[in-house]
């Protein structure tokens, strides 16, 4: 780790921990995600940048950085990062899902569906992509497709209360639509 990176880390860690980080760069990634969890997206983004400086090709760091920009409503920057991640790793399911979310944000629904489906082709077990796709179908008025996909989700995750609640709310939406 270069001296410039260590000095920038001094803002985030105590002196004793800096020594550990110079040996274990993965602690930077861990602290970046911890910052994301508590909503400190700008601090997390700075840590992701430091991590990327050390390990240029990290899908975890690139996707974390893109999510930070997304949460800070800097969609152009998030798009640039996700596109870069997909250039490096075209079959990364998380990058594909993040690309879909950005397309959805920009109301490019067909592209969003495409990237969620592509993400699920790479990793069929990716629950977040499936839930997002259900919600996208719901938002665009394709309640039957949303309901069908949600039934598949419930079958593979029978105890998940979020999926159960989503399925129930879809049933209500369908009842309202039919009345």
QUIFENZI-V500006 format. One record per residue. N is the residue number from 1. SS is DSSP state (a for helix, b for strand, c for the rest). Layout:
((N | SS) (N | SS))
//
This chain:
((1 | c) (2 | c) (3 | a) (4 | a) (5 | a) (6 | a) (7 | a) (8 | a) (9 | a) (10 | c) (11 | c) (12 | c) (13 | c) (14 | c) (15 | a) (16 | a) (17 | a) (18 | a) (19 | a) (20 | a) (21 | a) (22 | a) (23 | a) (24 | c) (25 | c) (26 | a) (27 | a) (28 | a) (29 | a) (30 | a) (31 | a) (32 | a) (33 | a) (34 | a) (35 | a) (36 | a) (37 | a) (38 | c) (39 | c) (40 | c) (41 | a) (42 | a) (43 | a) (44 | a) (45 | a) (46 | a) (47 | a) (48 | a) (49 | a) (50 | a) (51 | a) (52 | a) (53 | a) (54 | a) (55 | c) (56 | c) (57 | c) (58 | c) (59 | a) (60 | a) (61 | a) (62 | a) (63 | a) (64 | a) (65 | a) (66 | a) (67 | a) (68 | a) (69 | a) (70 | a) (71 | a) (72 | c) (73 | c) (74 | c) (75 | a) (76 | a) (77 | a) (78 | a) (79 | a) (80 | a) (81 | a) (82 | a) (83 | a) (84 | a) (85 | a) (86 | a) (87 | a) (88 | a) (89 | c) (90 | c) (91 | c) (92 | c) (93 | a) (94 | a) (95 | a) (96 | a) (97 | a) (98 | a) (99 | a) (100 | a) (101 | a) (102 | a) (103 | a) (104 | a) (105 | a) (106 | c) (107 | c) (108 | c) (109 | a) (110 | a) (111 | a) (112 | a) (113 | a) (114 | a) (115 | a) (116 | a) (117 | a) (118 | a) (119 | a) (120 | a) (121 | a) (122 | a) (123 | c) (124 | c) (125 | c) (126 | c) (127 | a) (128 | a) (129 | a) (130 | a) (131 | a) (132 | a) (133 | a) (134 | a) (135 | a) (136 | a) (137 | a) (138 | a) (139 | a) (140 | c) (141 | c) (142 | c) (143 | a) (144 | a) (145 | a) (146 | a) (147 | a) (148 | a) (149 | a) (150 | a) (151 | a) (152 | a) (153 | a) (154 | a) (155 | a) (156 | a) (157 | c) (158 | c) (159 | c) (160 | c) (161 | a) (162 | a) (163 | a) (164 | a) (165 | a) (166 | a) (167 | a) (168 | a) (169 | a) (170 | a) (171 | a) (172 | a) (173 | a) (174 | a) (175 | a) (176 | a) (177 | a) (178 | a) (179 | c))
//
